[in-house]
């Protein structure tokens, strides 16, 4: 091989190493430009090995709020962690099984339930697709309550007392 050919090979190898450091996806895309003949064979393998990691949430108040916020974002429902947390602590002290058996709603046969103390008709009317139909399910309760608060008050962030 001529000296010129060896020099070109060294430059190509350096470029390939730099691209590999920058990321396998960039290297696969750049291989056709640096003279590799197997780039098309590498592309399907790279595409099939790419996986999307599903977000997991802890099974606690923090996780329930964060999962609800993600669902709310998908559905255009406003609210912040602070606003949701503040209202949960006032309504149920963070107990997803809380039930109010003494107020006017309970006297009328529809007690408030769950983290944000939602009555069944409100929960059903403001239920958000993709969540459970169980009003005691923390994520479903938060999301439905925030959907209701958004409709009635603009956001759960604007709620500072019983709603």
Secondary structure, 3 states (H helix, E strand, C coil): CCHHHHHHHHHHHHHHHHHHHHCHHHHHHHHHHHCCCCHHHHHHHHHHHCCCCCCCCCCCHHHHHHHHHHHHHHHCCCCCHHHHHHHHHHHCCCCCCCEECCCHHHHCCCCEECCCCECHHHHHHHCCCCCCCCCCCHHHHHHHHHHHHHHHHCCHHHCCCCC
